[in-house]
């Protein structure tokens, strides 16, 4: 935001009046600059908070995904052990059948 102030009068201004107006204009410009800076800082803070919330949400989603993955891995390990146990039992049964078949032949 930038602007211009035009001052008009019906008489020539005295040097001290010109100095006074210059100081008032400098102060006014400083106020506007501070307002602009404060507005930009507020906007950046809002953006930062938005990003922070988004990252927290993504972090929570990743944590949930990791928990699901861990549960899936545990289930797979349990099923693998179960399958291995069943396979061992079948091999033992087939071994017994082979022995019976060999003995009766």
C-alpha positions in Angstrom: 0.0 0.0 0.0 1.5 3.3 -1.1 -0.1 6.7 -1.5 0.4 10.3 -1.9 -0.9 13.2 0.2 -1.5 16.5 -1.5 -1.7 19.6 0.6 -3.0 22.9 -0.8 -3.4 26.3 0.8 -4.2 29.9 0.0 -0.9 31.2 1.3 2.8 30.3 1.2 3.7 27.9 4.1 6.3 29.0 6.6 9.5 26.9 6.8 8.5 25.6 10.3 5.1 24.6 8.9 6.8 22.7 6.0 9.1 21.0 8.6 6.0 20.1 10.7 4.1 18.6 7.7 7.2 16.6 6.6 7.4 15.1 10.1 3.7 14.4 10.2 4.0 12.7 6.8 7.0 10.7 7.9 5.1 9.5 11.0 2.0 8.7 9.0 4.1 6.7 6.5 5.7 4.8 9.4 2.3 4.0 10.8 1.1 2.7 7.4 4.3 0.7 7.0 3.9 -0.8 10.5 0.3 -1.7 9.7 1.4 -3.4 6.4 4.1 -5.3 8.2 1.7 -6.4 11.0 -0.8 -7.6 8.4 1.8 -9.5 6.5 3.1 -11.1 9.8 -0.5 -12.1 10.7 -1.0 -13.7 7.3 2.3 -15.5 7.6 1.4 -16.7 11.1 -2.0 -18.0 9.8 -0.3 -19.8 6.9 2.2 -21.3 9.4 -0.6 -22.5 11.7 -2.4 -24.0 8.7 0.7 -25.9 7.6 1.3 -27.0 11.2 -2.2 -28.4 11.4 -1.9 -30.1 8.0 1.4 -31.7 9.1 -0.1 -32.9 12.4 -2.9 -34.5 10.5 -0.5 -36.2 8.1 1.6 -37.4 11.0 -1.5 -38.9 12.7 -2.5 -40.6 9.4 1.0 -42.0 9.0 0.9 -43.2 12.6 -2.4 -45.0 12.0 -1.0 -46.5 8.8 2.1 -47.8 10.7 -0.2 -49.4 13.3 -2.2 -51.0 10.6 1.0 -52.2 8.9 2.3 -53.6 12.1 -1.0 -55.4 12.8 -0.9 -56.9 9.3 2.7 -58.1 9.7 1.8 -59.7 13.0 -1.2 -61.4 11.4 1.0 -62.6 8.5 3.6 -64.0 11.0 0.8 -65.8 12.9 -0.6 -67.3 9.7 2.9 -68.3 8.5 3.5 -70.1 11.8 0.1 -71.8 11.5 0.8 -72.8 8.0 4.3 -74.1 8.9 2.7 -76.1 11.7 0.1 -77.6 9.4 2.7 -78.4 6.8 4.8 -80.2 9.4 1.8 -82.2 10.6 0.9 -83.2 6.9 4.5 -84.3 6.3 4.4 -86.4 9.4 1.1 -88.0 8.3 2.4 -88.6 4.8 5.5 -90.1 6.3 3.4 -92.5 8.4 1.3 -93.4 5.3 4.5 -94.1 3.3 5.7 -96.4 6.1 2.4 -98.2 6.2 2.3 -98.5 2.4 5.9 -99.8 2.3 5.1 -102.3 5.1 2.1 -103.7 3.3 3.7 -104.0 -0.1 
